[in-house]
Amino acid sequence: MRISNIRLEKGIHGSRVVAKVCWEDSDQADRDFFFETSDEFSHRLSCDPHPFLVGCILPAMRHGEQRIRIEGEICPLLKANLRTVTGLIRNWYGTQRVAPVIEAKIRSGVDSGSHLNHAASFLTGGIDGLATLHTNRLNVPISHPASIRECLMVYGMNPESDNRPESFEKALESLRAVAADANVRLVPVYTNIRELDENIRFFLHEFHGAVLAAAAHACSSGLHMVYIASSSDIPHIMPWGSHPLLDENYSSFNLRVRHDGILFSRLEKTRIVSGWDVALQSIKVCTENWPGENCGKCEKCLRTMLALMVMGALERSRAFLADDVSADQITASVRIKNVLRLAHYQDLLNPLLEIGRMDLAKAIESKIDNYHFQESLKTARIPRLKWWERKIRSKLSALTG
């Protein structure tokens, strides 16, 4: 893979930093990839190779590229960190992949000065990002360099909504109240970097932390730290596209990427958000309709509504049209796919019983039982095959005397 012609140019919404990406060992089409922001924040764009190197390294490895040759000078710490990223991905998902060799000039110094004075985080209206922002406000003095002063909102992450720019603009407007209350600037970032590989499993399990980190590197003029909100808590860490071992290795010397919130379960994060009224009215979790209105029917909406319900906060939130959840909705829409989602629902059982909602607790218990049954089938397959193998061998032995 070759990454060249890194430049600043006019975009649809303001200014953008662009690079030409050419594949060498894959039949993918060569094309331009960009990060763009509005004119108000165009001075934050960095005409730098880092966002494109961070954004391209995992798709390049997945598609068998032997090298990434990139124009410009890169931070030696980032180069070393990305070797760790590719090593982790190979360990998690298979050793057939070979990490591409990074060919680039090494930066001999670092930028220094007063411009390295802000921290940022990402904001979508989801529970994780809102909890990170509110926790930072509660615990970090506003004058401290680790205090969040900007929130990046990225358009180009979700294939379900990337053809609805009007919904994104509406979401920006609705989250401005949250930004104003938290005393942060809301920075829109538009990108097509995910189009390097649009496979949803690859995006979720390997790539989405890199996309966020790449967006931060693109807007790094003035930033020295960016927080990526955790997806899970410590007891339930598993290989995932945003992970404490991955995200922090997208750091360069000038921009530290910090994986934040891993101490808190999703229920605890929801409790943090429920205590912040402005955020409570602006929650956006719907996987079916983000960044539009919450549908109140999909699994993620229902899970969030249940958490708010046990805290007595659902009826106070205008983010969802309904102020109740039925057992039938859980039966129809909830599917527990992994240990992290299992933990979310296990955490809800006792609180639901405490508020007298045995109907909901029983519906969730049924889903949990089904998850454990499906997992038991997976572990039983190998012994079952060995039993059949023994039976066949016994019959063959009897036939051959």
C-alpha positions as CSV (number, residue, x, y, z in Angstrom):
1,M,0.0,0.0,0.0
2,R,1.2,3.5,-0.9
3,I,-0.2,6.6,0.9
4,S,0.8,9.8,-0.9
5,N,-0.2,13.3,-1.9
6,I,-1.3,14.3,1.6
7,R,-2.8,17.7,1.3
8,L,-5.4,20.2,2.5
9,E,-8.2,21.2,0.3
10,K,-11.8,22.5,0.3
11,G,-14.5,20.0,1.2
12,I,-18.2,19.9,1.2
13,H,-18.6,21.1,4.8
14,G,-15.4,23.1,5.2
15,S,-11.8,22.0,4.9
16,R,-10.4,18.5,4.6
17,V,-7.1,16.7,4.8
18,V,-6.8,14.1,2.0
19,A,-4.4,11.3,1.0
20,K,-4.2,9.1,-2.0
21,V,-4.3,5.4,-1.0
22,C,-3.0,2.8,-3.6
23,W,-3.2,-0.9,-3.0
24,E,-0.2,-3.0,-4.1
25,D,-1.1,-6.6,-3.1
26,S,-4.9,-6.5,-3.2
27,D,-7.4,-5.8,-6.0
28,Q,-9.0,-2.9,-4.0
29,A,-9.6,0.3,-6.0
30,D,-7.2,3.2,-5.5
31,R,-8.9,6.3,-4.2
32,D,-8.7,9.4,-2.0
33,F,-9.6,9.2,1.7
34,F,-10.2,12.2,3.8
35,F,-11.0,13.8,7.2
36,E,-13.0,17.0,7.1
37,T,-14.4,19.5,9.5
38,S,-16.4,22.7,9.3
39,D,-14.7,26.1,8.6
40,E,-15.0,27.0,12.2
41,F,-12.5,24.3,13.1
42,S,-10.5,24.1,9.9
43,H,-7.4,25.4,11.8
44,R,-7.5,22.2,13.8
45,L,-6.7,20.0,10.8
46,S,-3.2,18.6,10.6
47,C,-1.7,17.9,7.2
48,D,0.2,15.0,8.7
49,P,0.6,11.3,7.7
50,H,-0.4,10.0,11.1
51,P,-4.2,9.8,10.6
52,F,-3.8,7.9,7.4
53,L,-1.2,5.5,8.8
54,V,-3.5,4.8,11.8
55,G,-6.5,4.4,9.6
56,C,-4.9,2.2,7.0
57,I,-2.7,-0.2,9.0
58,L,-5.4,-2.8,9.9
59,P,-7.2,-2.9,6.5
60,A,-3.8,-3.2,4.9
61,M,-2.9,-6.2,7.1
62,R,-6.3,-7.8,6.6
63,H,-6.0,-7.6,2.8
64,G,-2.4,-9.0,2.7
65,E,-0.5,-5.8,1.9
66,Q,3.2,-6.5,2.5
67,R,4.1,-2.9,3.2
68,I,2.7,0.6,3.9
69,R,4.9,3.2,2.2
70,I,3.8,6.6,3.4
71,E,4.9,10.1,2.5
72,G,6.1,12.4,5.2
73,E,7.7,11.9,8.6
74,I,6.1,9.8,11.3
75,C,6.7,9.6,15.0
76,P,8.9,6.7,16.0
77,L,6.7,6.0,19.0
78,L,3.6,5.7,16.8
79,K,5.5,3.3,14.5
80,A,6.5,1.1,17.4
81,N,3.0,1.3,18.9
82,L,1.4,0.1,15.6
83,R,3.6,-2.9,15.7
84,T,2.0,-3.8,19.0
85,V,-1.4,-3.2,17.5
86,T,-0.8,-5.6,14.7
87,G,0.7,-8.1,17.0
88,L,-2.3,-8.1,19.3
89,I,-4.7,-8.5,16.3
90,R,-2.7,-11.4,15.0
91,N,-2.7,-13.1,18.5
92,W,-6.5,-12.6,18.8
93,Y,-7.7,-13.5,15.4
94,G,-5.1,-15.8,13.8
95,T,-1.5,-15.9,12.8
96,Q,-2.2,-16.2,9.0
97,R,-2.0,-12.4,8.7
98,V,1.3,-10.7,8.4
99,A,1.8,-7.2,9.6
100,P,2.8,-4.8,6.8
101,V,6.2,-3.2,7.0
102,I,5.9,0.5,7.6
103,E,8.2,2.4,5.2
104,A,8.5,6.1,6.2
105,K,10.9,8.7,7.2
106,I,11.2,9.0,11.0
107,R,10.6,12.3,12.7
108,S,13.7,13.5,14.5
109,G,12.0,16.0,16.8
110,V,8.6,16.9,18.2
111,D,6.3,19.9,17.9
112,S,6.4,21.9,21.1
113,G,4.7,25.0,22.4
114,S,1.5,26.4,23.9
115,H,-0.7,24.8,21.2
116,L,-0.5,21.4,22.9
117,N,-3.0,22.4,25.6
118,H,-6.4,20.7,25.1
119,A,-7.9,17.3,25.7
120,A,-10.9,15.9,23.7
121,S,-13.2,13.0,23.7
122,F,-15.8,11.6,21.3
123,L,-19.5,12.2,21.5
124,T,-22.4,10.4,19.8
125,G,-25.0,10.7,22.5
126,G,-24.3,7.1,23.6
127,I,-24.0,6.1,27.3
128,D,-20.2,5.4,27.1
129,G,-19.3,8.8,25.7
130,L,-21.7,10.8,27.9
131,A,-20.3,9.0,31.0
132,T,-16.7,9.8,30.0
133,L,-17.5,13.5,29.5
134,H,-19.5,13.8,32.8
135,T,-17.0,11.9,34.8
136,N,-14.2,14.1,33.5
137,R,-16.2,17.2,34.4
138,L,-16.8,16.0,37.9
139,N,-13.2,14.9,38.6
140,V,-10.9,17.0,36.6
141,P,-10.5,20.8,37.2
142,I,-11.4,22.7,34.1
143,S,-8.0,24.3,34.1
144,H,-6.2,21.0,34.1
145,P,-4.6,19.8,30.7
146,A,-6.6,16.5,31.0
147,S,-9.9,18.4,31.2
148,I,-12.0,17.7,28.1
149,R,-12.5,21.0,26.1
150,E,-13.7,19.5,22.8
151,C,-15.9,16.6,21.7
152,L,-15.4,15.2,18.3
153,M,-18.5,13.8,16.6
154,V,-17.6,11.6,13.7
155,Y,-19.8,11.0,10.6
156,G,-18.7,8.0,8.5
157,M,-18.7,5.3,11.2
158,N,-22.2,3.8,10.6
159,P,-23.3,2.4,7.2
160,E,-26.9,2.5,8.3
161,S,-26.9,6.3,8.6
162,D,-24.0,7.5,6.4
163,N,-26.5,8.2,3.6
164,R,-28.5,10.6,5.8
165,P,-26.3,13.7,6.4
166,E,-29.4,15.6,7.4
167,S,-29.8,13.3,10.4
168,F,-26.2,13.9,11.4
169,E,-26.7,17.7,11.3
170,K,-29.9,17.3,13.4
171,A,-27.9,15.2,15.9
172,L,-25.2,17.9,16.1
173,E,-27.9,20.4,16.9
174,S,-29.5,18.3,19.6
175,L,-26.1,17.6,21.3
176,R,-25.1,21.2,21.3
177,A,-27.1,21.6,24.6
178,V,-25.0,18.8,26.1
179,A,-21.8,20.5,24.9
180,A,-22.8,23.9,26.2
181,D,-23.7,22.5,29.6
182,A,-20.4,20.7,29.8
183,N,-18.5,23.8,28.5
184,V,-17.0,22.0,25.5
185,R,-16.8,22.7,21.8
186,L,-18.6,20.2,19.6
187,V,-16.4,19.5,16.5
188,P,-17.9,17.7,13.5
189,V,-15.6,15.3,11.7
190,Y,-16.5,13.8,8.4
191,T,-14.5,10.9,7.0
192,N,-14.7,8.1,4.4
193,I,-11.8,6.1,5.9
194,R,-14.0,3.2,6.9
195,E,-14.6,2.5,3.2
196,L,-11.1,0.9,3.2
197,D,-13.0,-2.1,4.5
198,E,-16.8,-2.0,5.1
199,N,-17.1,-5.5,6.6
200,I,-19.2,-5.0,9.8
201,R,-17.5,-7.8,11.7
202,F,-14.0,-6.4,10.9
203,F,-15.2,-2.9,12.0
204,L,-16.6,-4.1,15.3
205,H,-14.0,-6.6,16.3
206,E,-10.9,-4.9,15.0
207,F,-11.2,-1.5,13.4
208,H,-13.5,1.1,15.1
209,G,-11.0,2.2,17.7
210,A,-8.5,2.9,14.9
211,V,-11.1,5.0,13.0
212,L,-11.7,7.1,16.1
213,A,-8.0,7.5,16.8
214,A,-7.3,8.4,13.1
215,A,-10.0,11.2,13.3
216,A,-8.3,12.6,16.4
217,H,-4.9,12.6,14.7
218,A,-6.5,14.4,11.8
219,C,-7.7,17.2,14.1
220,S,-4.7,17.1,16.4
221,S,-3.6,20.8,16.0
222,G,-4.2,22.0,19.6
223,L,-4.7,18.5,21.1
224,H,-2.4,16.6,23.3
225,M,-4.9,13.9,24.6
226,V,-8.1,12.3,23.4
227,Y,-10.3,9.9,25.3
228,I,-12.0,6.9,23.7
229,A,-14.8,5.7,26.0
230,S,-14.6,2.0,26.9
231,S,-17.1,-0.5,25.6
232,S,-16.7,-2.9,28.6
233,D,-15.6,-3.0,32.2
234,I,-12.6,-4.8,33.7
235,P,-14.3,-8.2,34.4
236,H,-15.6,-8.4,30.9
237,I,-12.7,-7.4,28.7
238,M,-12.5,-9.4,25.5
239,P,-10.9,-8.9,22.1
240,W,-12.8,-6.0,20.5
241,G,-12.1,-3.1,18.1
242,S,-11.8,-0.6,20.9
243,H,-9.7,-2.1,23.7
244,P,-7.3,-0.7,26.4
245,L,-4.4,-2.6,24.8
246,L,-5.3,-1.3,21.3
247,D,-6.5,2.3,21.8
248,E,-3.5,3.5,23.8
249,N,-1.2,2.2,21.1
250,Y,-2.6,4.6,18.6
251,S,-0.7,7.3,20.5
252,S,2.2,9.4,19.1
253,F,4.5,11.5,21.3
254,N,2.3,14.6,20.7
255,L,-1.1,13.0,20.9
256,R,-1.9,10.5,23.7
257,V,-5.0,8.2,23.1
258,R,-6.5,7.2,26.4
259,H,-9.1,4.3,26.8
260,D,-11.4,5.6,29.4
261,G,-14.2,4.3,31.8
262,I,-13.1,0.7,32.1
263,L,-13.8,0.8,35.8
264,F,-17.6,1.2,35.3
265,S,-20.1,-1.3,34.1
266,R,-22.8,-0.2,31.6
267,L,-25.3,0.0,34.4
268,E,-22.9,2.2,36.4
269,K,-22.3,4.5,33.4
270,T,-26.1,4.8,32.9
271,R,-26.4,5.9,36.5
272,I,-23.7,8.5,35.9
273,V,-25.6,9.8,32.9
274,S,-29.0,9.7,34.7
275,G,-27.7,12.2,37.2
276,W,-27.0,14.8,34.4
277,D,-30.3,16.1,33.3
278,V,-29.2,17.7,30.0
279,A,-27.5,14.5,28.9
280,L,-30.5,12.4,30.0
281,Q,-32.7,14.3,27.4
282,S,-30.1,13.8,24.6
283,I,-29.3,10.1,24.8
284,K,-28.8,8.5,21.3
285,V,-28.2,4.8,21.4
286,C,-30.4,3.4,18.6
287,T,-28.4,1.1,16.3
288,E,-31.3,1.1,13.8
289,N,-31.6,4.9,13.5
290,W,-28.5,6.6,14.7
291,P,-28.0,9.6,14.6
292,G,-31.8,10.0,14.4
293,E,-34.4,9.5,17.1
294,N,-34.3,6.4,19.3
295,C,-36.8,3.8,18.0
296,G,-37.4,2.4,21.5
297,K,-37.8,-1.1,20.1
298,C,-34.3,-2.4,19.1
299,E,-32.1,-4.4,21.5
300,K,-29.8,-1.4,22.5
301,C,-32.8,0.9,23.0
302,L,-34.5,-1.6,25.2
303,R,-31.3,-2.3,27.2
304,T,-30.8,1.4,27.9
305,M,-34.5,1.9,28.7
306,L,-34.3,-1.0,31.3
307,A,-31.3,0.5,32.9
308,L,-33.0,4.0,33.1
309,M,-36.1,2.3,34.4
310,V,-34.4,0.7,37.4
311,M,-33.0,4.1,38.3
312,G,-36.3,5.8,38.1
313,A,-35.0,7.9,35.3
314,L,-36.8,6.6,32.2
315,E,-39.9,8.7,32.8
316,R,-37.7,11.8,33.2
317,S,-36.0,11.3,29.8
318,R,-37.4,12.7,26.6
319,A,-34.9,10.6,24.6
320,F,-37.4,7.8,24.5
321,L,-41.1,8.1,23.6
322,A,-42.2,5.3,26.0
323,D,-41.7,5.2,29.8
324,D,-42.0,1.5,30.1
325,V,-40.8,-1.8,28.6
326,S,-42.8,-5.0,28.3
327,A,-41.7,-8.6,28.6
328,D,-43.0,-9.2,25.1
329,Q,-40.6,-6.6,23.8
330,I,-37.7,-8.4,25.5
331,T,-38.8,-11.7,24.1
332,A,-39.1,-10.4,20.6
333,S,-36.0,-8.2,20.3
334,V,-33.3,-9.2,22.9
335,R,-30.6,-11.5,21.8
336,I,-27.5,-12.1,24.0
337,K,-24.5,-12.7,21.7
338,N,-21.5,-12.4,24.0
339,V,-20.3,-12.2,27.5
340,L,-20.4,-8.4,27.6
341,R,-24.0,-8.3,26.6
342,L,-24.7,-11.1,29.1
343,A,-23.1,-9.0,31.8
344,H,-25.4,-6.0,30.9
345,Y,-28.5,-8.1,31.4
346,Q,-27.3,-10.0,34.5
347,D,-26.7,-6.6,36.2
348,L,-30.3,-5.7,35.5
349,L,-31.9,-8.7,37.2
350,N,-31.8,-7.7,40.9
351,P,-32.6,-4.1,40.3
352,L,-35.7,-5.2,38.3
353,L,-36.8,-7.4,41.1
354,E,-36.3,-4.6,43.6
355,I,-38.7,-2.4,41.7
356,G,-41.3,-5.2,41.5
357,R,-40.8,-6.1,37.8
358,M,-40.6,-9.8,38.0
359,D,-42.2,-10.1,34.5
360,L,-39.1,-8.3,33.0
361,A,-36.7,-10.2,35.1
362,K,-38.2,-13.6,34.1
363,A,-38.0,-12.6,30.4
364,I,-34.4,-11.7,30.8
365,E,-33.6,-14.9,32.7
366,S,-35.1,-16.8,29.8
367,K,-32.7,-15.0,27.4
368,I,-29.8,-15.7,29.7
369,D,-30.7,-19.4,29.9
370,N,-30.9,-19.6,26.2
371,Y,-27.4,-18.0,25.9
372,H,-25.9,-20.6,28.2
373,F,-27.7,-23.4,26.4
374,Q,-26.2,-22.2,23.0
375,E,-22.8,-22.0,24.6
376,S,-23.1,-25.5,26.0
377,L,-23.9,-26.8,22.5
378,K,-20.7,-25.3,21.2
379,T,-18.6,-27.0,23.9
380,A,-20.4,-30.3,23.4
381,R,-19.7,-30.6,19.7
382,I,-16.2,-31.9,20.0
383,P,-17.0,-34.8,22.4
384,R,-20.0,-35.6,20.3
385,L,-17.9,-35.9,17.2
386,K,-15.4,-38.1,19.0
387,W,-18.2,-40.4,20.1
388,W,-19.3,-40.8,16.5
389,E,-15.7,-41.4,15.5
390,R,-15.3,-44.2,18.1
391,K,-18.6,-45.8,17.0
392,I,-17.5,-45.8,13.3
393,R,-14.1,-47.2,14.2
394,S,-15.7,-49.9,16.2
395,K,-18.0,-51.0,13.3
396,L,-15.0,-50.9,10.9
397,S,-13.0,-53.0,13.3
398,A,-15.9,-55.6,13.5
399,L,-16.3,-55.7,9.7
400,T,-12.6,-56.3,9.1
401,G,-12.3,-58.9,11.9
